[in-house]
């Protein structure tokens, strides 16, 4: 959880943002924390953006 918090700080950083486009490490970490497939987390995030 601490790693997730630390990485979240960089998600919108102008120079670090590109890394998150190539590898969605935050979604992967959330999936491990919640014990659900990463696909479910990504789908939930996409649905939030559409709304």
PDB file of N, H, CA, C and O in Angstrom:
ATOM      1  N   UNK A   1       0.821  -1.180   0.000  1.00  0.00           N
ATOM      2  CA  UNK A   1       0.000   0.000   0.000  1.00  0.00           C
ATOM      3  C   UNK A   1       0.870   1.251   0.000  1.00  0.00           C
ATOM      4  O   UNK A   1       0.533   2.252  -0.632  1.00  0.00           O
ATOM      5  N   UNK A   2       1.974   1.187   0.703  1.00  0.00           N
ATOM      6  H   UNK A   2       2.248   0.374   1.216  1.00  0.00           H
ATOM      7  CA  UNK A   2       2.858   2.342   0.745  1.00  0.00           C
ATOM      8  C   UNK A   2       3.431   2.629  -0.646  1.00  0.00           C
ATOM      9  O   UNK A   2       3.539   3.784  -1.057  1.00  0.00           O
ATOM     10  N   UNK A   3       3.790   1.576  -1.354  1.00  0.00           N
ATOM     11  H   UNK A   3       3.702   0.637  -1.020  1.00  0.00           H
ATOM     12  CA  UNK A   3       4.314   1.740  -2.711  1.00  0.00           C
ATOM     13  C   UNK A   3       3.273   2.400  -3.606  1.00  0.00           C
ATOM     14  O   UNK A   3       3.603   3.275  -4.407  1.00  0.00           O
ATOM     15  N   UNK A   4       2.027   1.986  -3.471  1.00  0.00           N
ATOM     16  H   UNK A   4       1.759   1.275  -2.820  1.00  0.00           H
ATOM     17  CA  UNK A   4       0.941   2.570  -4.269  1.00  0.00           C
ATOM     18  C   UNK A   4       0.831   4.065  -3.986  1.00  0.00           C
ATOM     19  O   UNK A   4       0.693   4.861  -4.914  1.00  0.00           O
ATOM     20  N   UNK A   5       0.891   4.447  -2.727  1.00  0.00           N
ATOM     21  H   UNK A   5       1.003   3.800  -1.973  1.00  0.00           H
ATOM     22  CA  UNK A   5       0.810   5.861  -2.352  1.00  0.00           C
ATOM     23  C   UNK A   5       1.983   6.650  -2.932  1.00  0.00           C
ATOM     24  O   UNK A   5       1.810   7.757  -3.441  1.00  0.00           O
ATOM     25  N   UNK A   6       3.169   6.068  -2.848  1.00  0.00           N
ATOM     26  H   UNK A   6       3.310   5.169  -2.434  1.00  0.00           H
ATOM     27  CA  UNK A   6       4.360   6.751  -3.352  1.00  0.00           C
ATOM     28  C   UNK A   6       4.294   6.936  -4.867  1.00  0.00           C
ATOM     29  O   UNK A   6       4.644   8.000  -5.379  1.00  0.00           O
ATOM     30  N   UNK A   7       3.852   5.914  -5.578  1.00  0.00           N
ATOM     31  H   UNK A   7       3.568   5.050  -5.162  1.00  0.00           H
ATOM     32  CA  UNK A   7       3.779   6.003  -7.037  1.00  0.00           C
ATOM     33  C   UNK A   7       2.649   6.913  -7.499  1.00  0.00           C
ATOM     34  O   UNK A   7       2.744   7.526  -8.563  1.00  0.00           O
ATOM     35  N   UNK A   8       1.591   7.007  -6.719  1.00  0.00           N
ATOM     36  H   UNK A   8       1.514   6.509  -5.855  1.00  0.00           H
ATOM     37  CA  UNK A   8       0.458   7.866  -7.077  1.00  0.00           C
ATOM     38  C   UNK A   8       0.890   9.321  -7.222  1.00  0.00           C
ATOM     39  O   UNK A   8       0.325  10.069  -8.019  1.00  0.00           O
ATOM     40  N   UNK A   9       1.882   9.711  -6.455  1.00  0.00           N
ATOM     41  H   UNK A   9       2.341   9.103  -5.807  1.00  0.00           H
ATOM     42  CA  UNK A   9       2.379  11.083  -6.516  1.00  0.00           C
ATOM     43  C   UNK A   9       2.942  11.418  -7.899  1.00  0.00           C
ATOM     44  O   UNK A   9       2.898  12.573  -8.323  1.00  0.00           O
ATOM     45  N   UNK A  10       3.464  10.426  -8.593  1.00  0.00           N
ATOM     46  H   UNK A  10       3.500   9.488  -8.248  1.00  0.00           H
ATOM     47  CA  UNK A  10       4.111  10.651  -9.880  1.00  0.00           C
ATOM     48  C   UNK A  10       3.176  10.500 -11.071  1.00  0.00           C
ATOM     49  O   UNK A  10       3.561  10.814 -12.197  1.00  0.00           O
ATOM     50  N   UNK A  11       1.971  10.032 -10.845  1.00  0.00           N
ATOM     51  H   UNK A  11       1.658   9.778  -9.930  1.00  0.00           H
ATOM     52  CA  UNK A  11       1.054   9.727 -11.945  1.00  0.00           C
ATOM     53  C   UNK A  11       0.764  10.946 -12.824  1.00  0.00           C
ATOM     54  O   UNK A  11       0.620  10.800 -14.038  1.00  0.00           O
ATOM     55  N   UNK A  12       0.676  12.118 -12.252  1.00  0.00           N
ATOM     56  H   UNK A  12       0.793  12.236 -11.266  1.00  0.00           H
ATOM     57  CA  UNK A  12       0.369  13.323 -13.026  1.00  0.00           C
ATOM     58  C   UNK A  12       1.571  14.250 -13.194  1.00  0.00           C
ATOM     59  O   UNK A  12       1.431  15.376 -13.672  1.00  0.00           O
ATOM     60  N   UNK A  13       2.731  13.782 -12.807  1.00  0.00           N
ATOM     61  H   UNK A  13       2.845  12.868 -12.419  1.00  0.00           H
ATOM     62  CA  UNK A  13       3.954  14.564 -12.976  1.00  0.00           C
ATOM     63  C   UNK A  13       4.275  14.637 -14.467  1.00  0.00           C
ATOM     64  O   UNK A  13       4.254  13.613 -15.150  1.00  0.00           O
ATOM     65  N   UNK A  14       4.573  15.832 -14.985  1.00  0.00           N
ATOM     66  H   UNK A  14       4.591  16.664 -14.431  1.00  0.00           H
ATOM     67  CA  UNK A  14       4.777  15.981 -16.437  1.00  0.00           C
ATOM     68  C   UNK A  14       5.857  15.068 -17.029  1.00  0.00           C
ATOM     69  O   UNK A  14       5.715  14.609 -18.162  1.00  0.00           O
ATOM     70  N   UNK A  15       6.921  14.801 -16.289  1.00  0.00           N
ATOM     71  H   UNK A  15       7.036  15.174 -15.369  1.00  0.00           H
ATOM     72  CA  UNK A  15       8.012  13.991 -16.830  1.00  0.00           C
ATOM     73  C   UNK A  15       7.842  12.498 -16.550  1.00  0.00           C
ATOM     74  O   UNK A  15       8.418  11.670 -17.255  1.00  0.00           O
ATOM     75  N   UNK A  16       7.081  12.157 -15.558  1.00  0.00           N
ATOM     76  H   UNK A  16       6.614  12.829 -14.984  1.00  0.00           H
ATOM     77  CA  UNK A  16       6.888  10.757 -15.187  1.00  0.00           C
ATOM     78  C   UNK A  16       5.608  10.170 -15.773  1.00  0.00           C
ATOM     79  O   UNK A  16       5.418   8.954 -15.761  1.00  0.00           O
ATOM     80  N   UNK A  17       4.750  11.012 -16.275  1.00  0.00           N
ATOM     81  H   UNK A  17       4.904  12.000 -16.284  1.00  0.00           H
ATOM     82  CA  UNK A  17       3.437  10.606 -16.779  1.00  0.00           C
ATOM     83  C   UNK A  17       3.530   9.548 -17.884  1.00  0.00           C
ATOM     84  O   UNK A  17       2.721   8.621 -17.933  1.00  0.00           O
ATOM     85  N   UNK A  18       4.499   9.690 -18.747  1.00  0.00           N
ATOM     86  H   UNK A  18       5.156  10.443 -18.707  1.00  0.00           H
ATOM     87  CA  UNK A  18       4.646   8.778 -19.882  1.00  0.00           C
ATOM     88  C   UNK A  18       4.841   7.329 -19.428  1.00  0.00           C
ATOM     89  O   UNK A  18       4.322   6.408 -20.059  1.00  0.00           O
ATOM     90  N   UNK A  19       5.567   7.130 -18.367  1.00  0.00           N
ATOM     91  H   UNK A  19       5.988   7.879 -17.855  1.00  0.00           H
ATOM     92  CA  UNK A  19       5.785   5.773 -17.850  1.00  0.00           C
ATOM     93  C   UNK A  19       4.474   5.096 -17.487  1.00  0.00           C
ATOM     94  O   UNK A  19       4.311   3.893 -17.689  1.00  0.00           O
ATOM     95  N   UNK A  20       3.551   5.863 -16.955  1.00  0.00           N
ATOM     96  H   UNK A  20       3.684   6.841 -16.791  1.00  0.00           H
ATOM     97  CA  UNK A  20       2.268   5.301 -16.548  1.00  0.00           C
ATOM     98  C   UNK A  20       1.391   4.976 -17.755  1.00  0.00           C
ATOM     99  O   UNK A  20       0.467   4.169 -17.647  1.00  0.00           O
ATOM    100  N   UNK A  21       1.666   5.587 -18.884  1.00  0.00           N
ATOM    101  H   UNK A  21       2.416   6.243 -18.972  1.00  0.00           H
ATOM    102  CA  UNK A  21       0.920   5.259 -20.098  1.00  0.00           C
ATOM    103  C   UNK A  21       1.329   3.890 -20.639  1.00  0.00           C
ATOM    104  O   UNK A  21       0.503   3.152 -21.177  1.00  0.00           O
ATOM    105  N   UNK A  22       2.601   3.564 -20.490  1.00  0.00           N
ATOM    106  H   UNK A  22       3.271   4.163 -20.053  1.00  0.00           H
ATOM    107  CA  UNK A  22       3.110   2.297 -21.009  1.00  0.00           C
ATOM    108  C   UNK A  22       2.863   1.128 -20.061  1.00  0.00           C
ATOM    109  O   UNK A  22       2.608   0.008 -20.502  1.00  0.00           O
ATOM    110  N   UNK A  23       2.938   1.388 -18.786  1.00  0.00           N
ATOM    111  H   UNK A  23       3.145   2.298 -18.428  1.00  0.00           H
ATOM    112  CA  UNK A  23       2.774   0.336 -17.788  1.00  0.00           C
ATOM    113  C   UNK A  23       1.892   0.866 -16.668  1.00  0.00           C
ATOM    114  O   UNK A  23       2.306   1.749 -15.916  1.00  0.00           O
ATOM    115  N   UNK A  24       0.704   0.344 -16.555  1.00  0.00           N
ATOM    116  H   UNK A  24       0.369  -0.373 -17.166  1.00  0.00           H
ATOM    117  CA  UNK A  24      -0.238   0.809 -15.538  1.00  0.00           C
ATOM    118  C   UNK A  24       0.046   0.082 -14.224  1.00  0.00           C
ATOM    119  O   UNK A  24      -0.707  -0.792 -13.793  1.00  0.00           O
ATOM    120  N   UNK A  25       1.147   0.471 -13.614  1.00  0.00           N
ATOM    121  H   UNK A  25       1.758   1.181 -13.965  1.00  0.00           H
ATOM    122  CA  UNK A  25       1.591  -0.196 -12.389  1.00  0.00           C
ATOM    123  C   UNK A  25       0.614   0.029 -11.246  1.00  0.00           C
ATOM    124  O   UNK A  25       0.460  -0.840 -10.388  1.00  0.00           O
ATOM    125  N   UNK A  26      -0.047   1.180 -11.222  1.00  0.00           N
ATOM    126  H   UNK A  26       0.078   1.885 -11.920  1.00  0.00           H
ATOM    127  CA  UNK A  26      -0.995   1.445 -10.145  1.00  0.00           C
ATOM    128  C   UNK A  26      -2.189   0.496 -10.210  1.00  0.00           C
ATOM    129  O   UNK A  26      -2.648   0.002  -9.180  1.00  0.00           O
ATOM    130  N   UNK A  27      -2.681   0.246 -11.392  1.00  0.00           N
ATOM    131  H   UNK A  27      -2.308   0.647 -12.228  1.00  0.00           H
ATOM    132  CA  UNK A  27      -3.791  -0.707 -11.531  1.00  0.00           C
ATOM    133  C   UNK A  27      -3.341  -2.110 -11.145  1.00  0.00           C
ATOM    134  O   UNK A  27      -4.089  -2.856 -10.513  1.00  0.00           O
ATOM    135  N   UNK A  28      -2.139  -2.462 -11.518  1.00  0.00           N
ATOM    136  H   UNK A  28      -1.531  -1.857 -12.031  1.00  0.00           H
ATOM    137  CA  UNK A  28      -1.615  -3.774 -11.156  1.00  0.00           C
ATOM    138  C   UNK A  28      -1.511  -3.905  -9.635  1.00  0.00           C
ATOM    139  O   UNK A  28      -1.893  -4.928  -9.067  1.00  0.00           O
ATOM    140  N   UNK A  29      -0.990  -2.859  -8.980  1.00  0.00           N
ATOM    141  H   UNK A  29      -0.680  -2.028  -9.441  1.00  0.00           H
ATOM    142  CA  UNK A  29      -0.881  -2.895  -7.524  1.00  0.00           C
ATOM    143  C   UNK A  29      -2.255  -2.973  -6.865  1.00  0.00           C
ATOM    144  O   UNK A  29      -2.448  -3.726  -5.910  1.00  0.00           O
ATOM    145  N   UNK A  30      -3.204  -2.199  -7.373  1.00  0.00           N
ATOM    146  H   UNK A  30      -3.047  -1.588  -8.149  1.00  0.00           H
ATOM    147  CA  UNK A  30      -4.563  -2.240  -6.830  1.00  0.00           C
ATOM    148  C   UNK A  30      -5.155  -3.639  -6.967  1.00  0.00           C
ATOM    149  O   UNK A  30      -5.853  -4.116  -6.072  1.00  0.00           O
ATOM    150  N   UNK A  31      -4.876  -4.287  -8.082  1.00  0.00           N
ATOM    151  H   UNK A  31      -4.310  -3.900  -8.810  1.00  0.00           H
ATOM    152  CA  UNK A  31      -5.409  -5.640  -8.280  1.00  0.00           C
ATOM    153  C   UNK A  31      -4.814  -6.616  -7.270  1.00  0.00           C
ATOM    154  O   UNK A  31      -5.508  -7.508  -6.781  1.00  0.00           O
ATOM    155  N   UNK A  32      -3.549  -6.449  -6.963  1.00  0.00           N
ATOM    156  H   UNK A  32      -2.985  -5.725  -7.360  1.00  0.00           H
ATOM    157  CA  UNK A  32      -2.911  -7.325  -5.976  1.00  0.00           C
ATOM    158  C   UNK A  32      -3.436  -7.040  -4.573  1.00  0.00           C
ATOM    159  O   UNK A  32      -3.639  -7.965  -3.786  1.00  0.00           O
ATOM    160  N   UNK A  33      -3.655  -5.769  -4.258  1.00  0.00           N
ATOM    161  H   UNK A  33      -3.490  -5.018  -4.898  1.00  0.00           H
ATOM    162  CA  UNK A  33      -4.176  -5.393  -2.942  1.00  0.00           C
ATOM    163  C   UNK A  33      -5.596  -5.913  -2.755  1.00  0.00           C
ATOM    164  O   UNK A  33      -5.939  -6.431  -1.692  1.00  0.00           O
ATOM    165  N   UNK A  34      -6.425  -5.772  -3.797  1.00  0.00           N
ATOM    166  H   UNK A  34      -6.147  -5.352  -4.660  1.00  0.00           H
ATOM    167  CA  UNK A  34      -7.833  -6.167  -3.713  1.00  0.00           C
ATOM    168  C   UNK A  34      -8.060  -7.636  -4.071  1.00  0.00           C
ATOM    169  O   UNK A  34      -9.164  -8.157  -3.912  1.00  0.00           O
ATOM    170  N   UNK A  35      -7.016  -8.296  -4.553  1.00  0.00           N
ATOM    171  H   UNK A  35      -6.119  -7.873  -4.683  1.00  0.00           H
ATOM    172  CA  UNK A  35      -7.088  -9.707  -4.951  1.00  0.00           C
ATOM    173  C   UNK A  35      -8.133  -9.942  -6.049  1.00  0.00           C
ATOM    174  O   UNK A  35      -8.940 -10.868  -5.973  1.00  0.00           O
ATOM    175  N   UNK A  36      -8.094  -9.089  -7.056  1.00  0.00           N
ATOM    176  H   UNK A  36      -7.438  -8.337  -7.118  1.00  0.00           H
ATOM    177  CA  UNK A  36      -8.954  -9.236  -8.239  1.00  0.00           C
ATOM    178  C   UNK A  36      -8.065  -9.122  -9.475  1.00  0.00           C
ATOM    179  O   UNK A  36      -6.973  -8.559  -9.391  1.00  0.00           O
ATOM    180  N   UNK A  37      -8.504  -9.640 -10.612  1.00  0.00           N
ATOM    181  H   UNK A  37      -9.391 -10.097 -10.681  1.00  0.00           H
ATOM    182  CA  UNK A  37      -7.694  -9.528 -11.835  1.00  0.00           C
ATOM    183  C   UNK A  37      -7.484  -8.062 -12.238  1.00  0.00           C
ATOM    184  O   UNK A  37      -8.357  -7.219 -12.033  1.00  0.00           O
ATOM    185  N   UNK A  38      -6.337  -7.786 -12.801  1.00  0.00           N
ATOM    186  H   UNK A  38      -5.629  -8.472 -12.967  1.00  0.00           H
ATOM    187  CA  UNK A  38      -6.011  -6.420 -13.213  1.00  0.00           C
ATOM    188  C   UNK A  38      -7.003  -5.911 -14.260  1.00  0.00           C
ATOM    189  O   UNK A  38      -7.261  -4.710 -14.341  1.00  0.00           O
ATOM    190  N   UNK A  39      -7.551  -6.814 -15.051  1.00  0.00           N
ATOM    191  H   UNK A  39      -7.342  -7.789 -14.985  1.00  0.00           H
ATOM    192  CA  UNK A  39      -8.527  -6.421 -16.070  1.00  0.00           C
ATOM    193  C   UNK A  39      -9.750  -5.763 -15.442  1.00  0.00           C
ATOM    194  O   UNK A  39     -10.310  -4.817 -15.996  1.00  0.00           O
ATOM    195  N   UNK A  40     -10.157  -6.267 -14.289  1.00  0.00           N
ATOM    196  H   UNK A  40      -9.702  -7.035 -13.838  1.00  0.00           H
ATOM    197  CA  UNK A  40     -11.325  -5.714 -13.594  1.00  0.00           C
ATOM    198  C   UNK A  40     -11.041  -4.284 -13.142  1.00  0.00           C
ATOM    199  O   UNK A  40     -11.891  -3.406 -13.287  1.00  0.00           O
ATOM    200  N   UNK A  41      -9.872  -4.053 -12.606  1.00  0.00           N
ATOM    201  H   UNK A  41      -9.181  -4.767 -12.489  1.00  0.00           H
ATOM    202  CA  UNK A  41      -9.489  -2.720 -12.138  1.00  0.00           C
ATOM    203  C   UNK A  41      -9.447  -1.745 -13.306  1.00  0.00           C
ATOM    204  O   UNK A  41      -9.967  -0.634 -13.208  1.00  0.00           O
ATOM    205  N   UNK A  42      -8.830  -2.154 -14.409  1.00  0.00           N
ATOM    206  H   UNK A  42      -8.406  -3.057 -14.488  1.00  0.00           H
ATOM    207  CA  UNK A  42      -8.722  -1.282 -15.579  1.00  0.00           C
ATOM    208  C   UNK A  42     -10.098  -0.981 -16.149  1.00  0.00           C
ATOM    209  O   UNK A  42     -10.374   0.151 -16.546  1.00  0.00           O
ATOM    210  N   UNK A  43     -10.959  -1.983 -16.191  1.00  0.00           N
ATOM    211  H   UNK A  43     -10.735  -2.903 -15.868  1.00  0.00           H
ATOM    212  CA  UNK A  43     -12.318  -1.781 -16.696  1.00  0.00           C
ATOM    213  C   UNK A  43     -13.082  -0.795 -15.812  1.00  0.00           C
ATOM    214  O   UNK A  43     -13.804   0.061 -16.323  1.00  0.00           O
ATOM    215  N   UNK A  44     -12.930  -0.907 -14.497  1.00  0.00           N
ATOM    216  H   UNK A  44     -12.344  -1.602 -14.081  1.00  0.00           H
ATOM    217  CA  UNK A  44     -13.594   0.012 -13.574  1.00  0.00           C
ATOM    218  C   UNK A  44     -13.110   1.445 -13.788  1.00  0.00           C
ATOM    219  O   UNK A  44     -13.911   2.380 -13.790  1.00  0.00           O
ATOM    220  N   UNK A  45     -11.820   1.613 -13.964  1.00  0.00           N
ATOM    221  H   UNK A  45     -11.169   0.854 -13.963  1.00  0.00           H
ATOM    222  CA  UNK A  45     -11.264   2.949 -14.198  1.00  0.00           C
ATOM    223  C   UNK A  45     -11.771   3.528 -15.516  1.00  0.00           C
ATOM    224  O   UNK A  45     -12.082   4.716 -15.596  1.00  0.00           O
ATOM    225  N   UNK A  46     -11.851   2.698 -16.536  1.00  0.00           N
ATOM    226  H   UNK A  46     -11.598   1.733 -16.470  1.00  0.00           H
ATOM    227  CA  UNK A  46     -12.336   3.156 -17.839  1.00  0.00           C
ATOM    228  C   UNK A  46     -13.796   3.580 -17.747  1.00  0.00           C
ATOM    229  O   UNK A  46     -14.186   4.586 -18.340  1.00  0.00           O
ATOM    230  N   UNK A  47     -14.599   2.832 -17.018  1.00  0.00           N
ATOM    231  H   UNK A  47     -14.282   2.014 -16.537  1.00  0.00           H
ATOM    232  CA  UNK A  47     -16.010   3.176 -16.867  1.00  0.00           C
ATOM    233  C   UNK A  47     -16.176   4.490 -16.117  1.00  0.00           C
ATOM    234  O   UNK A  47     -17.088   5.258 -16.423  1.00  0.00           O
ATOM    235  N   UNK A  48     -15.314   4.764 -15.140  1.00  0.00           N
ATOM    236  H   UNK A  48     -14.573   4.140 -14.891  1.00  0.00           H
ATOM    237  CA  UNK A  48     -15.369   6.036 -14.409  1.00  0.00           C
ATOM    238  C   UNK A  48     -15.047   7.207 -15.335  1.00  0.00           C
ATOM    239  O   UNK A  48     -15.636   8.280 -15.210  1.00  0.00           O
ATOM    240  N   UNK A  49     -14.115   7.001 -16.260  1.00  0.00           N
ATOM    241  H   UNK A  49     -13.636   6.129 -16.362  1.00  0.00           H
ATOM    242  CA  UNK A  49     -13.741   8.068 -17.189  1.00  0.00           C
ATOM    243  C   UNK A  49     -14.849   8.364 -18.189  1.00  0.00           C
ATOM    244  O   UNK A  49     -15.025   9.506 -18.613  1.00  0.00           O
ATOM    245  N   UNK A  50     -15.591   7.335 -18.560  1.00  0.00           N
ATOM    246  H   UNK A  50     -15.448   6.407 -18.216  1.00  0.00           H
ATOM    247  CA  UNK A  50     -16.669   7.497 -19.540  1.00  0.00           C
ATOM    248  C   UNK A  50     -17.832   8.273 -18.945  1.00  0.00           C
ATOM    249  O   UNK A  50     -18.480   9.056 -19.640  1.00  0.00           O
ATOM    250  N   UNK A  51     -18.098   8.062 -17.669  1.00  0.00           N
ATOM    251  H   UNK A  51     -17.572   7.426 -17.104  1.00  0.00           H
ATOM    252  CA  UNK A  51     -19.237   8.719 -17.017  1.00  0.00           C
ATOM    253  C   UNK A  51     -19.024  10.157 -16.859  1.00  0.00           C
ATOM    254  O   UNK A  51     -19.889  10.854 -16.328  1.00  0.00           O
TER     255      UNK A  51
END
